[in-house]
C-alpha cells in the first residue's frame, strides 16, 4: 500500500456521461466560472438531452502540485 503523500499525487476522473443515454459524445454550449473556482458547463448530448456538468476545483486542497482538473458532477436541471 502506498503511503498517503504518494496516494494524493494523482487525481483520477471519468469522462462525463449523458444521464439519459450514457454516451460520452457531449458538446459544451456555454461555460461559467463561479467564485469558488468551479465551472458550470451547459452541455448537450448527441441524443439531444441537455444538462449541466459541474467541474469542482477542489484538488488544490488535496495536493498543491496536482493538476487543476478537480471532480466532475452532472446535474440534470434544465
Secondary structure, DSSP 8 states (H G I E B T S, - for coil): ---HHHHTT---------TTT----EEEEEEEE-TTS-EEEEEEETTS-EEEEEEE--HHHH-TTS-TT-EEEEE---
